[in-house]
Amino acid sequence: MSYAVSAEKRKRLMSPFFFELLAILFLVEFVKGSLLVTVLPVYMKNVLGVSGTAIGVAFALQYLGDNLFRSPAGWIAERLGYKATMSIALTMVVIAVLIITFTDGALWLSLACLILGTGTAPLWPCVMTGATSISGPNNSNGTAMGALETAALAGTGAGPITMNFVLEHSDSNYQTTFLIMLCAGVILVMTALLLPGRVKQMEMQHGDGNRAVPGIPADDKSLLRPWRKLADSVKATLHEVRRTLKVSWLVYPALFLQSCVIGLLSPVLTLYIVNELGLSPNQYSLLLVVGGGITVLALIPAGKLIDRFGTTRFLNAGFLLCAFALSMFTQFRSLAAVYVMVCLVGIAYAMILPAWNTYVAGLVPEGQRGTVWGFFLTLQGSGMVFGPIVSGWLWDGVSHVAPFAASGMVMGALFLIHLFLSRSGS
């Protein structure tokens, strides 16, 4: 019996639909990683002469579009289905790359970043819904989720490394990078057109017969009724969350600051490494591989140790180590010292990421898990919107070192907040 279930699961994971989801996820993260990590910061600053503040605003608009439209995109995907939703959304990604390719004004580039974020907003809702629809008996979708995370990480890493290689061997010809991303965008749209139609038409072919994906109303054709129900549901849920969520008020700034650090670094990290340290694109790629590789390799043992010893000591150590490494990052000019600091940040984040998620999960009341997680993630995501704006302003108005010092101070503040929370038991 178990063999039959395993064989059925493998069959579903080998379906064209699942491979289409993996391809879309890889290519979207490839394009986003290419733009946000490698191409846009240096292109906007060195080629177009855009200010650091404008770069920060453009990055903030990308994060805003992605976070703001993710929930509505999920609702739309349930009504229109995978093909229509993803085809329209990924066409927006292509339009964003076209605007970046053929315009040179800060306003147009900011608009392109907003379109890019909005276009990628339906990605995870559609992917997660698709993975759930093929999860099989007992919702056994761990293998599917692992494959999706692997595709996303592979795309995020492959994009910057590929673009750095192209820039290194084309004398920094950014038009070549844009052409590659446009080709990837066209492949994305073509792949989206192969997806199934309406979500409610996706059926499960096993065991208990045909079963439509749950949660999709079959006969609700009103466009206003769901929004009214949503508004009423939100009001009732917020009241219930306020009643059941018993946490210290310091949890809320901690959630915001935790992602604000990444927002502070995202617009200026590449600028600093290329312009201030003088690293070549290939050297920068190696730096990304080392930093990311250290984090990935340390995640599994860190997770096991966190399960055994709890989150407190790992969060305290991770916040302190990251605060030190980020504050000292700009104090060194030698390549060896830079690699050491990057490795320290990687180790720190390997401790912070699983410990932080475990810590936050322990704060979520059992009866309101979905809603509270959504609230927490929205609050955490807002730091990604705020951080780039502050970072760009610091880069222009204070110094090129200031964003890194600010990110170190934020990590120090997180250490102090968590120290208080852990001692007060909140």
C-alpha positions in Angstrom: 0.0 0.0 0.0 2.8 2.5 0.9 4.6 1.5 -2.3 1.5 2.4 -4.3 1.1 5.8 -2.6 4.9 6.5 -3.1 4.5 5.6 -6.8 1.5 7.8 -7.2 3.3 10.7 -5.5 6.2 10.3 -7.9 3.9 10.2 -10.8 2.2 13.5 -9.8 5.6 15.2 -9.2 6.7 14.1 -12.7 3.6 15.7 -14.3 4.1 18.4 -16.9 2.1 20.8 -14.7 4.6 20.5 -11.8 7.6 20.9 -14.2 6.0 24.0 -15.6 5.7 25.5 -12.1 9.3 24.7 -11.4 10.4 26.3 -14.7 8.4 29.5 -14.0 9.7 29.8 -10.4 13.3 29.3 -11.6 13.0 31.9 -14.4 11.2 34.5 -12.3 13.8 34.3 -9.6 16.5 34.3 -12.3 15.2 37.6 -13.7 14.6 39.2 -10.2 17.9 38.1 -8.9 19.7 39.4 -12.0 18.0 42.8 -11.8 18.0 43.5 -8.1 21.3 42.0 -7.1 23.6 42.6 -10.1 22.2 44.8 -12.8 20.0 47.6 -11.6 22.1 49.1 -8.8 25.3 49.6 -10.9 23.4 50.3 -14.1 21.3 53.0 -12.6 24.2 54.6 -10.7 27.2 54.2 -13.0 25.6 54.2 -16.5 22.5 56.4 -16.0 23.8 58.6 -13.2 20.8 58.1 -11.0 21.1 59.1 -7.3 21.2 56.6 -4.5 18.0 57.9 -3.2 16.2 57.2 -6.5 17.7 53.7 -6.5 16.3 53.1 -3.0 12.9 54.3 -4.0 12.9 52.1 -7.1 13.8 49.1 -5.0 11.2 50.0 -2.4 8.5 50.2 -5.1 9.4 46.7 -6.3 9.0 45.3 -2.8 5.8 47.3 -2.3 4.2 45.9 -5.5 5.2 42.3 -4.6 3.8 42.6 -1.0 0.8 44.8 -1.6 -0.6 42.7 -4.5 0.2 39.2 -3.3 -3.1 38.7 -1.4 -5.3 40.2 -4.2 -3.3 38.2 -6.7 -4.1 35.0 -4.8 -7.8 35.8 -4.8 -7.7 36.6 -8.6 -5.8 33.4 -9.3 -8.6 31.4 -7.7 -11.2 32.9 -10.0 -9.2 33.2 -13.3 -7.0 30.1 -13.0 -3.3 29.5 -13.5 -3.1 30.2 -17.2 -4.8 33.6 -17.3 -3.3 34.9 -14.0 0.3 33.9 -14.7 0.2 34.9 -18.4 -0.9 38.4 -17.5 1.4 38.7 -14.6 4.5 37.5 -16.4 3.7 39.7 -19.4 4.0 42.5 -16.8 7.5 41.2 -16.0 8.5 41.4 -19.7 7.0 45.0 -19.9 9.1 46.0 -16.8 12.3 44.7 -18.4 11.4 46.5 -21.7 10.9 49.8 -19.8 14.3 49.3 -18.1 16.0 48.5 -21.4 14.7 51.4 -23.5 14.3 54.3 -20.9 16.8 56.1 -18.8 14.8 58.3 -16.4 14.5 57.7 -12.7 10.7 58.0 -12.9 10.4 55.3 -15.7 12.8 53.0 -13.9 10.8 53.3 -10.6 7.6 52.6 -12.6 9.3 49.5 -14.1 10.3 48.3 -10.6 6.7 48.7 -9.4 5.4 46.8 -12.5 8.0 44.1 -11.8 6.9 43.6 -8.2 3.2 43.6 -9.2 3.9 41.1 -12.0 5.7 38.7 -9.7 3.1 39.0 -6.8 0.9 36.1 -8.0 3.9 33.7 -8.3 4.0 32.2 -4.9 0.2 32.0 -4.4 -0.2 30.2 -7.7 2.8 27.9 -7.0 1.7 27.0 -3.5 -1.8 26.4 -4.7 -0.5 24.2 -7.5 1.8 22.2 -5.2 -1.2 21.6 -2.8 -3.4 20.4 -5.7 -0.9 17.6 -6.4 0.0 16.8 -2.8 -1.9 13.5 -2.8 -3.3 11.6 0.2 -2.9 13.2 3.6 -1.6 16.4 1.9 1.9 14.8 1.7 3.5 17.7 -0.2 6.9 18.0 1.6 8.8 16.7 -1.5 7.0 19.2 -3.7 7.7 22.1 -1.4 11.4 21.1 -1.2 11.6 21.0 -5.0 10.0 24.5 -5.3 12.4 26.0 -2.7 15.3 24.5 -4.6 14.1 25.9 -7.9 13.7 29.4 -6.3 17.1 29.3 -4.7 18.7 28.1 -7.9 17.2 30.9 -9.9 18.1 33.5 -7.4 21.7 32.4 -7.4 22.0 31.6 -11.1 20.7 35.1 -12.2 23.4 37.2 -10.6 26.2 34.8 -11.4 25.2 34.6 -15.1 24.9 38.4 -15.4 28.3 38.9 -13.7 29.8 36.5 -16.2 28.2 38.3 -19.1 29.3 41.7 -17.9 32.8 40.4 -17.3 33.1 39.1 -20.9 31.2 41.8 -22.8 33.0 44.9 -21.4 30.0 45.7 -19.2 27.5 45.7 -22.0 24.2 46.0 -20.1 22.1 45.7 -23.2 23.3 42.0 -23.5 22.0 41.3 -20.0 18.7 42.9 -20.8 18.4 40.8 -24.0 19.0 37.6 -21.9 16.3 38.7 -19.4 13.9 39.5 -22.2 14.4 36.0 -23.7 13.8 34.5 -20.2 10.6 36.6 -20.0 9.3 35.4 -23.3 10.0 31.8 -22.2 8.1 32.6 -19.0 5.0 33.8 -20.8 5.1 30.8 -23.2 5.4 28.4 -20.3 2.5 30.1 -18.5 0.3 29.6 -21.6 0.8 25.8 -21.1 -0.6 25.9 -17.6 -4.2 24.6 -16.9 -7.2 26.9 -17.1 -9.3 27.5 -14.1 -8.1 26.2 -10.7 -11.4 24.5 -10.0 -10.9 22.3 -13.1 -7.7 20.8 -11.5 -8.8 17.4 -10.1 -7.2 14.7 -8.0 -7.0 11.3 -9.7 -6.4 8.9 -6.9 -7.9 6.8 -4.1 -11.2 8.4 -3.3 -12.1 9.4 -6.9 -12.2 12.8 -8.6 -12.0 15.6 -6.1 -11.9 19.3 -7.0 -9.3 21.5 -5.2 -10.9 22.7 -2.0 -11.7 26.3 -1.3 -12.7 27.4 -4.8 -16.4 28.5 -5.1 -17.9 27.0 -8.2 -20.9 29.3 -8.7 -19.9 32.7 -7.2 -19.9 35.0 -10.1 -20.3 38.2 -8.2 -17.3 40.6 -8.2 -18.5 42.6 -5.2 -19.8 39.9 -2.9 -16.4 38.4 -2.1 -14.9 41.8 -1.3 -17.8 42.6 1.1 -17.4 39.2 2.7 -13.6 39.8 2.9 -14.1 43.2 4.6 -16.4 41.7 7.2 -14.1 38.8 7.7 -11.1 41.0 8.2 -12.9 43.1 10.8 -14.0 40.0 12.8 -10.6 38.4 12.5 -8.7 41.5 13.6 -11.0 41.7 16.7 -10.3 38.0 17.5 -6.5 38.5 16.9 -6.4 41.4 19.3 -8.2 39.2 21.9 -6.1 36.1 21.5 -2.6 37.4 20.6 -0.8 38.0 23.9 2.7 39.2 23.0 4.9 42.1 24.0 4.6 45.2 21.9 8.3 44.9 21.2 7.6 41.9 18.9 6.1 44.3 16.3 9.2 46.5 15.8 11.4 43.4 15.9 9.4 41.9 13.0 9.8 45.2 11.1 13.5 45.6 11.8 14.3 41.9 10.9 13.6 42.5 7.2 14.6 46.2 7.3 18.2 45.1 7.5 17.9 43.3 4.1 16.2 46.4 2.7 19.0 48.6 3.9 21.6 46.5 2.1 19.8 45.5 -1.1 20.3 48.8 -3.1 23.8 49.6 -2.0 25.7 46.3 -1.5 26.5 45.8 -5.2 27.4 49.5 -5.5 29.8 49.4 -2.7 31.5 46.1 -3.8 31.9 47.3 -7.4 32.6 51.0 -6.9 34.3 51.2 -3.6 36.1 47.8 -3.4 36.7 47.5 -7.1 35.8 43.8 -7.4 35.2 42.5 -10.9 31.8 40.9 -11.7 33.3 37.4 -11.5 34.9 38.2 -8.1 31.5 39.4 -7.0 29.9 36.2 -8.2 32.4 34.2 -6.1 31.6 36.3 -3.1 27.9 35.6 -3.6 28.6 31.9 -3.9 30.7 31.8 -0.8 28.3 33.8 1.3 25.2 31.9 0.1 27.0 28.6 0.3 28.1 29.1 3.9 24.5 30.0 4.9 23.0 26.9 3.1 25.6 24.5 4.5 25.1 25.8 8.0 21.3 25.9 8.0 20.8 22.1 8.5 23.1 21.7 11.5 21.8 25.0 13.0 18.2 23.9 12.7 19.0 20.6 14.5 20.8 22.4 17.3 17.9 24.9 17.6 15.5 22.0 18.0 17.7 20.6 20.7 18.7 23.7 22.7 16.0 26.3 21.8 16.1 29.6 20.0 17.4 32.0 22.6 21.1 31.5 22.4 21.1 31.2 18.6 19.2 34.4 18.1 21.4 36.3 20.6 24.6 35.0 19.0 23.3 35.5 15.4 22.2 39.1 16.0 25.5 40.0 17.7 27.6 38.3 15.1 25.7 39.9 12.2 25.8 43.4 13.9 29.6 43.1 14.3 30.2 41.8 10.7 28.0 44.4 9.0 29.5 47.2 11.1 33.1 46.1 10.3 32.4 45.3 6.6 33.4 48.7 5.4 36.5 48.9 7.6 38.5 46.6 5.4 39.8 46.9 1.9 41.6 43.6 1.5 39.7 40.9 -0.4 40.5 38.2 2.3 39.0 40.4 5.0 35.9 41.0 2.9 35.4 37.2 2.5 35.8 36.7 6.2 33.1 39.3 6.9 30.8 37.7 4.3 31.3 34.3 5.9 30.5 35.7 9.3 27.2 37.2 8.0 26.4 33.9 6.3 26.9 32.0 9.6 24.9 34.6 11.5 22.0 34.3 9.1 22.1 30.5 9.3 21.5 30.9 13.0 18.9 33.7 12.7 16.6 32.4 10.0 15.5 29.1 11.4 15.6 30.4 15.0 13.6 33.5 14.2 10.9 31.5 12.3 10.7 29.0 15.2 10.5 31.8 17.7 7.7 33.7 15.8 5.8 30.4 15.3 5.7 30.0 19.1 3.9 33.3 19.4 1.1 32.4 17.0 -2.1 31.4 18.8 -3.4 28.0 17.6 -6.9 29.2 16.6 -5.7 32.0 14.4 -2.5 30.7 12.8 -3.2 31.6 9.2 -4.4 35.2 10.0 -1.6 36.0 12.5 1.1 34.6 10.2 -0.3 36.8 7.4 -0.3 39.8 9.7 3.3 39.0 10.9 4.6 38.5 7.4 3.0 41.7 6.1 4.6 43.7 9.0 7.9 42.0 8.3 7.6 42.7 4.6 7.1 46.4 5.2 10.6 46.6 6.4 11.7 45.6 2.9 9.8 48.6 1.6 11.1 51.1 4.1 14.8 49.9 4.2 15.8 50.8 0.6 14.5 54.4 0.9 16.5 55.0 4.0 19.5 53.3 2.5 19.5 55.4 -0.7 19.2 58.6 1.4 22.1 57.6 3.6 24.2 56.7 0.6 23.6 60.2 -1.0 23.3 62.4 2.1 25.7 60.9 4.7 28.3 58.5 3.3 28.7 55.3 1.4 29.5 53.6 4.7 26.4 54.8 6.4 23.9 52.1 5.2 26.2 49.4 6.5 26.6 51.1 9.8 22.8 51.5 10.0 22.2 47.9 9.2 24.7 46.9 12.0 22.9 49.2 14.4 19.6 47.6 13.5 21.0 44.2 14.2 22.3 45.5 17.5 18.8 46.8 18.3 17.3 43.4 17.5 19.8 41.8 19.9 18.7 44.1 22.7 15.0 43.7 21.9 15.3 39.9 21.8 17.3 39.9 25.0 14.5 41.7 26.8 11.8 39.5 25.2 13.6 36.3 26.1 14.1 37.4 29.7 10.5 38.6 30.1 9.2 35.3 28.6 7.3 37.2 25.8 
